[in-house]
């Protein structure tokens, strides 16, 4: 480890961390969160209820769970770099295919498959980021490397916020108005994956620790001692996904204009990018569940703001705060694993938390959609999300370092 570390300059580490962040941009920013911008037009065109609209993201989360379950064996056999790039290529193709399908069944299948493909990229990228942070601790704080990786999701959100509105309405002939946006998202995902592959090449510092022997060597994870963190993280998955699925639709129902909504989503994405620096020190210092508890509590506040007020100041404060926090909850679990487990247990630990995260996401969109179809509409659905995030904060406060 020390010899490899000596070969890495600070510039090399940051360059590789930024390249890895493109994996998060593809797997979350484009494959998952761009759907919020397309939900309204697709729902109007296809006659969906909120439950059906939420079920599409439930399918995406179910696919994500499937991909996460397959990751330990895939990483052991093919290596994390192959999983990272292969998942990105598959995600790009599946996003583009959204623009060629108009049936509910076909779209549900594509959401499922794109979730599985994006899990491959996200889990492998998170593992490489954790290894890179450990390898280069003398040049760059490990918490910053993790923050940069997860902050890459913000780039995907910003790109989606600018790209999707520009492509809506470009359909013609056999294309529906919302389909060109999916094709454009697939093209951007392909370009990001190509660039990521160029930088994260064989033999680079990020890939060096992941030799075949290291990937296969495993140690058991003491799950019973991580129970409160797992429960808090499940509540996070349940709560945050309702906001990220339906917030744009809620703002449209509150009569906010398209330009304002685009600016809101860009603000949210920039908040995700800024989170790399905002929370790096916290993730480095806190070894228990304190960081998850604080971040979940802030998310509960951010989710409640647009429910309580449609004033632009409340809306933009919500977007900025939510963006600056929500992916750092994911980063906090990687940091928790890195702080408390031996490196041979990191793949299993990261995958385990990813599975819990996916379980929450599976239930979240459909649950919020079901509530939104009843009295109170979307505002009541997002209020339920805020309550779930607050519960996650309370549970995380009980998680102690493993010692």
N, C-alpha and C positions, 0 to 999 in steps of 0.2 A: 504493500500500500504506500509506504513512504517513498519508494523509488518512483512509482507512477505519479505520486503527488508532486515530486520535484520536476517532472516534465511538464506540468500544467502551470501556465501563467494565469494571472487574474483575468486577463483579456480572453484567454482560451476558455476558462470556466464560464464567464458571462456569455460568451458567444454560444457555447453548447447549451447553456441553460435557456437562452432565448430561442435557440432552434428547437429544443424540446418543448418550449411553450407553444409552438405551432401545433403540436399534438393535442394540447388542451383546447386550442382555438378550434380545431376541426371537430374533436369528439364532443365537446360541450357547446362552444359558442355557435357553431354552424349546425351540427347534427341535432342538437336538442333545443337550444334557446331561440333559434330563428323561427321555430314553429309558433311562438307567441305572436310574431308579426303577421303570420299567415293564417292564424286561427280564424280571425274575423272574416276575411274574404272567403275562406274555404267553408266556414260554417254557413255563411249566407248563400253560397252557390250550391252547396250539397245538402242544405236543409238539416243540419245537425242540431241536436239538443246540446246543452252544456255537458251532459253525461257522455255523449258520444265524442264530443271534442276532447274531453278529458281522457276518455278511454284510449284515444290515439297516443297520448303521451304515456298512459299506463302500459300500452304495448311496447313503446320505446324503452321504458324502464324494465319491463320483463325481459326484453332482449339484452339489455345491459347486464341484468343478473345472469343470464345464460352465458354471456361472454366472460363475465368475471369468474364464474365457476370453472370455465375451461382454461383460464389463464395460467394457473400454476403449472399444469402439465405442458401447455403450449410453450411457455417460457423456458421450461426445463429442456424441451426437445429442440426448439428452434432458436432460442435466445431472445432477449427483450427487444433488440433492435429490429429483428424480423417481425415480431409482433407489432411493434410501434408502426413500422412502415406499411406492413400488410393490412393492418386495421385501417390506416388512413386511406389507402387506395380503395379498399372495399367501401368505406364510408362515402368517399367521393362518388363512386359509381352509383351507390344506392340513393344518395341525395338527388342526383341527376334523374334517376328513374322515377322519382316522385313527380317529375314534370311530364311523365308519359302515361300516368295512371289516373283515372277519374272515379274508380269504384271504391266504396268504403272498404271492401275486403282487401283489395289490392294495396290501398294506402296503409291499412292496418298491418299487413304483412311487411311492407317496406319499413314502417316505423319499428317493427320488431327486429328486423334484420339489421337496420342501421344502428339500433341500440347495441346489438351484439358486436358489431364491427367497431363501434366507438369505444366499447369497453376494452377491447384489445389494445387500442391506442392509448387510452387513458391510464389503465393499470400499468402497462409497460413503461409509459412515460413517467409516471409517478415513481416507479421503482428505480429507473435510471436517474431521476432527479435526486432521490434519496442517496443513491450510491455516489453520484457526482458531488453532492454536498459533503458527504463524509470524506471522500478522497481529497477534496480541495479545501478542507476546513482551514488550512493555513493561509489561503488566499482570499476566500470569500466565506462569510458566515453561512452555515448550512441552512439556516432559516430563510436567508435571502434567496438561495437557489430554489428552495421549495416555493417561496412566494412568487418568484419569477415564473416558475413552471405553471402554477395554478392561475396566476394573473394573466397568462396567455389567453384564457377564456375571454377576458375582456376585449382582446383584439378581435376575436370572432364575433362578439356581440356588437362591437362598433361597426365592423364590416357588414354584418347582417342589417343593422339599423339603417345604414346608408344604401345598401344594395337592394334590399327587398322592396322598399317603396318605389325605387326607380324602375323596378321590373314589373310591378303590378300593373295590369292593364295592357301589357304588351302582347297578350295572347291574340291569336287570330286563327281563322280556319278551324283546325281540329284542336287547337290549344285553348284551354280555359285561361281566364285572366291571371290566375295565381300560379300557373304552371311554369312560365319562364323564370320566375324567381327561384324555384327549386333547381332548375337547370343551371342557373348562374351560381347558386350556392355549391353545386357539385363541381363546377369548373374552378371556383376559388379553392375548394378543399383539395382538389388535385394539385393545384399550384403550390399550396402550402406543404403538402406531403412531399412533393418533389424537392422543395427547398430544404425541408427537414432532413430528408435522406442524404442530401449533399453534405450537410454540415455534420450530422451524426454518423460519420462513416466508420467502417471497421478500423479498430486500432486507436480511435480517439479516446480521450480521457474518460468520457462518459461511458464508453463501451468496455473499457479495459477491465473493470472489476467484475464484469458479468461473463467471465469465462465459463465454459461448460461445467467444470467442477463446482464452481460457486453456485451456479443456478440449480444444480441437482441436490447439493447438500442442504438439508432442511433440519430445523429444530421445532419442537412442538411449541405452540402458543398457549400461554395460560389464560384461556378465555374467561374463566370464572373470576379472575382478578381484574378483568377489564369490563365487567358487566355494566357498570354505570356509564362508562364511556360509550359502550355499544348501544345502550338504551337511549342515551341522549342523542346519539348520532342517528338512530332510527327516527326519532322525533324530528330531527332536522330534515331528514329526507321527506318525511310526511308534510312538513310545514312549508319548506322553501319552494317546493315544486309547484304548489298551488299558486303562489305569487308569480313565479316565472312562466307559468302556463297562461294565466288569465289576466295579468295586470294590464296589458295593452288593451284587451277587450273591455275591461272595466273603465279605463280612461276614455275609450271611444264612447261608451255608454254615458259617461259624464260630460260628453259634448266637447271634449278637448280636440283641437284641430290636428291634422296630420303632421304639420311642421312641429308642433309642440310635442307630440308623441315621439317623433323621430329624435328630437333634442333630448327628451327624457331617456330614451333607450341608449343614446350615445353617452349621456351622463352616467347611466348605470354601468355601461361597459368601461368607461374611463375610471370609474370607481374601482372596478375589478383590477385594472392595471395598477392603480395607485396602491392597492392593498398589498402588493409585493413589498413595498417599503413601509407601509403603515404598521404591519403586524409581524415583520421579520424578527424583531427583537423579542417580542412576546412569545413567539413560537420557539425561539431558541432558549429562553429562560424558564418557562413554565413546563414542568415535567408531568404534571397530573392533568386533571380535567378542567382546570381553571380557565384556560384560554377558550375551550369549547363553550363553557358556561357563559362567559362574557359575550362572546360573539353571537351565540344563540339569543341572548337577551336583547342585544342590539337589533338583531333581525326581527324579533317580535315587535319591537317599536316601529321599525321601518315598514313592516307589513300592515300595522294598524293605522299608520298615518293617512293613506289614501282612502281608507274606509271611513275615517272620522271627518275628513275634509277633502273636497275637490279643488281647493284653492291651489294655484300653480306653485306657490311656495312650499306647501305641504307635499305636493306630488314630486317636485324636484328634490326636496330633502329626503323623501322616501327612496327615490331612485339612487341618489348619491350614497346614502347610508347603506342601502341593501347591496349595491354593487361593491362598496368598499369592504364588505364583511363576508358575504355568503360563501365565496370560494375559499376564504381563509379558514372556514370551519372544516372543509375538506383537507386543507393543508395541515390543520391542527391534528388530525388523526395520523397523518404520515409522520409528523413530528413526534407524536405520542409513541408510535411504534419505534421510531429511531431512538428515542430517549430511553425506552424501557425494555427493549428486546435485543438479543444478539443479532448480528447481521444475517446469520443463516435463517432466522425466523422472520425477517422482513417481508419476503414474498408472501408467505402465508398470512402475516399480520395485515399487510396492506390489502390483500385480496379479501380477507375476512371483513374488514371494515367496509370495503366496497360492496360486499354482498348485503350487509346490513343497510347500507345507504340505498341500495337498489330496492330492497324490500319496502322501505318507506316510500320510495318514489313510485312503486307499483300501485300502492293504495292511494297515494295522495291526489293525483289528478282526477281520478274517477270519484273519489269522495267529495272533493271540492265541487266538481261538476254536478253531482247528485244534490248537494246542498243548494247550489246556485239555481237549479231547476225549480226549487221550492220557494216559499216566501222569503223575501229579503234579497234574493238574487245573488249576484256575484259578491256584493259587499258582505253578505253574511258568510259566504264561502271563504273569503279571505280573512274574515275575523276568526273563523275556525283555524285557519293556518297560523295566525298569530298566537292563538292559545297553545297550539301544539309546539311552536317554537319556544314559548315560555316554559312549557313543561320540560322540553329538552335541556334548557338552561338549568333548571332545578336539579335534574338528574345528574348532569355533568359535574355539578359542584361536589358530588359525593365521590368522584373518582380520585383516588390517591395514586402517587407514583408507586411503581412496583418495588423500588428499593434495591 
